[in-house]
Each structure stands twice: as structure tokens, then as C-alpha cells.
Amino acid sequence: MKTLKTIAGTLGLELRGADNIVISGLAPLEQAGSTHLSFVSSKRYLSALAQTQAAAVILHPDWVDECALPCLISDQPYLSYAKATALFDTRPSPSGTLHPTATIDDSASIGQGVTVDSGAVIAAGARIEDGAWIGSNTVVGHNVTIGRGTRLYPNVTLYHDVVLGSHCTVHANTVIGSDGFGFAPNAGQWQKILQLGGVAIGDHVDIGASVTIDRGALTDTRIESHVIIDNQVHVAHNVHIKSGTAIAAGTAIAGSTVIGSNCTFGGMCGVADHIEIADNVHVNGQGRVSKSLTEPGVYSSGTPIQPYRDWSRNAVRFEQLAEMAKRLSSLEKQLALLSGAAGSQEEHPS
């Protein structure tokens, strides 16, 4: 447990009110108890301050007069809350040891303070830098490099020739470096195209659970530093994702697409192959990106939820759009002819 004064000092925030309150953890306003620190990230949540049982609140300086509780003042309350979570970290600590049931090839390079948990496999030529943590039953393939302080949770699989930067996190059951979907048609059969590239991932990249990142066909699939990828995302071969981009769960990105810096993709987006997306593009959930987006901004697609009866009628109309467009074009031509005839009569009255 920590006092409010200690927390304020660690986060570099101004404290208003009693500073000796002992804080046991963090909680949302509605669930906070008398030893919890809470936060207000948006003005629309201010009404909940009157009912909260929290001991103290992180909030914006413009909202201080609406808070009767001790408060930590922050220009970015949500960011300060994010930093505060590190003060109450409940995750287990690395052991700094190599478990006797792990299989580590003699040619692998293992740095100082590396943790390798039970059942992990580290193949020939792999290099694990200082302070990395390899979870139980994780497989680190041939000639893989894992940077300083990076953590792989249990059951992660890294195929050969994957480079993972420093201070990355890869959650359970993720596969990096599997073959891209490359096949050539051959008389009713499929000739496999060997995927000769690898995967290169920068520093401070966070990758969720059950993500699949394919290796490149000839050159590497690339993910730059400070990218965050949610659970169950698929990144196909030779995709290039630039720094600071965030991709939410269920999104699939087809091969050889380039995504700019500081983009965001909502859940279940679909991104076509061989297109380019500019920096600072934000695609709302279930967006279908079928062409290059060259201008920054917010994009949406798809049909909003509606009652089934309305949806079914509109679905029928959608199938009729092509025929309706032809009819409209025909009517426009007829109207133009009629307008021309009427104009001619006005110029040459009988």
C-alpha cells in the first residue's frame, strides 16, 4: 500500500487535500471503496463524483471545483491513470533462471538475467538478450533474436528468422513467422511458394493473444516500434505497419499493404492487399478498406444495426441498385431531351 503523497510524487502530479491517505489499489468511480484511487477521464463522468466512495480521484484541473475529495491534478487524467497502474502491478516477477525442463540448444545465446520457464524450446542460433522472459511451452525458432526485456507469454511460437525488439510483449498462443498464404495455380492444383522472408518487429511493441503475423515472401514483414496489436489480429505477408499504430481485435490485414504511422483500426476491420494507408488514418470498427487512403482522417463503412424488417427490405433494395441506376440514367436522358425540345420551342415559337 502507498500513501496519496507517495503516488503524487511518483506520478509528478499536484495533490489537493489530505496527503496521508493510504491507497490499496485502483477502481472505477462506481466500484471504488474508501482505500481506492479512481479517475475521471471525460467530462461526461463528472456526475458520478457525487456518489463515489473513492478515497481520491485523478482529474483535470478544470474539474477540481466539482470534486470534494482529495485529488491528483493532471492535464491528461487517463494517461496518469495508465501510469498509476504500474504502482499496483500484480503480475508475477521473472525468476531470472533457466528451468531444468526447458530445451535450449547449445548454440543459442542467452543474456544476463533471462528467464526461461518450463517446457520452453530455444532452437539453434537463437539470441535472447538481457532480462527477456520466455514463458512456459513457448518455442523460439532457429536464428530468432529477442530483445532486451521482452516478454513472451506461454505457448507463443516464433518461427525461424524472426527479430523481436526490446521491451516488447507477446501474449499467449500468438504465432509470428508462419507462412504467408502464397500459392500459384497449376493445372487444377496449387504450387506452394516458399516464404523466404522473415518478420522484423521494433521496440516497445505490444501484441495480444492468438495473433498471427506471417513471414514475408521475399522480404520481411515489418512492424515498427510502439505499435499495439489487440487479440486475434491477422497480419499477412509483407505487410508494413509504421510506428505508433493501434489495431483492435479481429482485424485482418491482407498482404503487401503499407499502413502509416499513428493510425487506428477499430475491431473487425478488413484491409485489402497491396494498398497504402496514410499517416493518421482512423478506421471505425468493421470498416472495410478496399482501396488506398491517401488523406488523414476518420473513415467508416458498413451498415448500422437496425430492426430486421427494415434491414431485410433494404437488403432487397441494395440488390436492385444496379437496375435502378440504369433506369435513373435512362430517365435523365429522356428529361434532357424533353428540356432541349422545350428550349427549342421557346426560341422559335410558332
N, C-alpha and C positions, 0 to 999 in steps of 0.2 A: 504494500500500500504506500501511497505517496501523498504528501500534502499539496494543497492547491498552489501554495507558493513555489514548491519544487517544480510542479508541472508548468507553471507560468514561466519560470526561469528557463527550463529546458526548451520550451517552445518559443521563447523570446516574445511573449505576449504581455501586455499590460493587464494587471489584475485590479479589479474593483471589488471591494468587500473583504470579508474575513479571509485571511490567508492561511490559517492553521487547520482548515477543514481537511480531514483525511478522506482520500478518494480511493475506492476499491476497484473501480472499473468504469467503463463507458456504457451508456444505454441511450436509446431514443427517448424523446421527451415523454411520450405516453407510458413508457415502461420503467423509467428511471426511479430509483429509490433514493433514500437520504444520504447514501455514500457514493452516488454515481455522478459523473460528469457527463453532460449532454451537450447538444449543439443545435443551432438554428442556421440552416444553410440558405433559406429563402424567406422572403418577407411573408409569404402566404402561411408559414408555420408559426408566426408570432402569436396567434391566438391561443396556441397550446401552452404558452408560457404560464398563463394564469392557473392552469390545472396541474402542471408538472410537480413531481415530488423530488426532482433532482437537487443535488447539493449545490451545483454550479452549472453555468452554461457558457459555451463558446459562442460569441455572436458578433455581428458587425457593429462598428461604433455608432452608426446611425440609429441602432435599435436599443441602445443602452438604457434610454429613459423608459422603455417599455418593460424592463426586466427588474424585478425586485430582488432577485437572487444575486449572490456573488457571481461575477462573470469575468471571463477572459476575452479581451477585445482583439478582434482580428479582422483585417481587411478582406481576408479570404477564409471564412469560417469552415468551409468544407475541407479545404486544404489543411487547415490546422487540426481538424478532427482526424484526418488521414495520418498526419504526423503523430498525433496523440496515441493512435492505436499501437504504435511501436513501444510505447511505455508500458503496455499491458499485454505483451506478447505471451501467448500460452503454448506456442509450438515447442516441441521437444528440441533440445540442443544437440548438435552433432557430437559424436563421440571422439572424433579425431583418430579413429583406429580402423584397421582393415579386418573385417570379420573373417574368422577362420574358414567359413563355408563359402566365401567369395572365391571366384576363379579369376586370377589375374595373370595374364601372360608375362613371361619373363622379360619380354622386350618392351612392355608398357612402361611409361614414365609416370611416376606418382610423386606429386609435390608434397610440401610440408603441410601437416595438419589436415590431410584429406581423410574423409570418412567414406568407407565402402561398406555398406550393410550386407546382411546375409543373403546369399544366393545370387549376388550380382556377378556379372561376367564382363571382364575387360579384355578385349582382344589385342592381338599383336599390333604394335606400333602406335597404340593409343597414348595420348598425353593428357594427364589430369593435373591441372595446375593447383597451386596452394589453396587450401581451405575449401575446395569443392566437396560436394556431398552427393554420393551415388546411392540411391535408395535400393531397397530390397528387390531382388529379381530383375533389376534393370540391366539392359545389355548395351554395352558401349562397343561399337564395332571397330573393325580394322582402321587404323590411321585416323581415328577421331581425335579432335582437340577440344577439351572442355576448359574454359577459362577460370580464372581465379574467383573463388567464392560462389560459383554457380551451383545450383541445387537441382538434382533430378529426383523426382519423387518415385515411389515404387512402380515397377513394371513399365518404365519408359524404354523404348527401343531406338537406338541411334544406329543406322546402317553405316557402312564404311564411308570414309571421306567426308564426314560432317565436321564443320567447325562451328563451335558454340562459344560465344564471347564470355566476358567476365560478368559476374553478378546477375546472371540470368536465372529464371525459374522455369522449370518444365514440369507440369503436373502429370499425375498418374495416367498410364495407358496411352500416352502420346507416342506417335511414330514419326521420326524425322529421317528422311533419306530413302523412303520406299520408292519403287519405280514409278515414274510418271506413266500416264496412260498413252503409250506410244506403240502403235501397230500399223503396218502397211498392208492393204488388201492384196491378196494373192490367190486368184482363181477360186474364190469362194472360201478361202481360209485367211488367217491373219498371221503375218510375219512380224514377230516381236522386234522392236527397235531397242537395242540395248541402251540404257540410260547411262551415259558416260560422264556426266557432270556430277557435282556434289551439292551440298547445301552449305551456305555461309550465312551465319547469324551474328549480329553485332552484340554490343554490350547492353546490359540492363533491359533485356527483352523478357517479357512475361508471357508464357504460353500455357493455356489452360489444359484441362483433361480431355483425353480422347481426340486430340488434334492430329491431323495428318498433313505433313509437309513433304511433297515429293521432291526427289532429286532432279537436277537438270538433265536434259537430253544430251547436250554437248558442253554447255557452260553451266555454272552454278545457279540454282535457285537462291535468291538473295533477300534477306530480311535485315534491314539496317537497325541501328541502335534505338532504344527507347520505344520500340513497337510493343503493343499489348494485344494479345490474341485470346479470345474467350474460348470456352469449351466447344468441341465438336465442329471446329472450322476445318475446311479443306483448302489447302494451298497447292495448286497444281505445279507441274514442272516449269522451270524457267520464269516463274513469277518474280517480280522485283517489287518489294514493299519498302518505301522510303521512311525515314526516321519520324517518330512521333505519331504514327498512325495507329488507330484503335479499331479492332474488328470484333463485333459481338457474335454471340453463339449461333451456330448453324449456317454461317455464311460459307459459300463456295466460290472460289476464285479460279477461273479456268486458265490454261497455260499461256505463258509468254505475255501476260498482262503486266503493265507497269503502273503502280499506284503511288501517287505523290506523297509528300510529307504532310503530316498533321491532318490527315483525312480521318473520317469516322464512318463506320458502316454499322447500321442497326442490325438486329437479329434477322437471320434467314435471308440475307441478301444473296443475289446471284449475279456474278460478274462474268461477262463473256471473255473469250480468249483474244489475244493479240490486239488489245486496245490500250490506250493510255488515259490515265486519270490525273488531272492537275492537282497541285497542292491545294490544301484547304477545301476539299470537296467533302460534303457531308450527305450521306445517303440514308434516308429513313428506313426503318425496318421493312423487310420483304421487298425492298427495291430491286428491280431488275435492270441491270446496267448492260445494255446491249450494244452500246457504241461509246467511243471516246468522249470524255467530258473535259473540255479544254478551259473552262472557266470555273473559278472557285464559287462556292455557294451551296445551298441546300437543295437536294433533289429527292423526289418521291415518285413512286409508281404503284400500280396495283389498285384493286377495287376495295373501298372501305366496307366494313361489315354492315349488313342491312338485313331486314327480315327476309326470310326465304322466298316468300311470294314475290316480293319486289325484285330480289336477285334473279329468280328464275325467269321472270318476264324480261328483265334487262339482258340476261344471257341470250335469250332468243333474238332480241333486237341486235345484239352485237354480231350474231351470225348473219344478220340481214344487212349489215352496214355496207358491204361492197355493192349489193344490188341497189340499196338506197342511194349510194353515191353516184351510180350510173344514171339513175332516174333524175337525181338533182341536177347533174350535168346536162342531161337532155332538156330539162325544164329551163335551165339558164340559157341554153342556146335558143330555145323557142322564144323566151322572153326577149332576148337580144334582137331576134328577127322582128318580133312584133314592135319593139321600141324603135327599131330602124325604120320600119314601114310607117309608123305613126309620125316620126320626124319628117320623113319624106313628104307625107301628105300636108304637114304644116308648112313646109317650104314651098310647095306647089299646090295650093288649094284649087279645087275645081271651080 
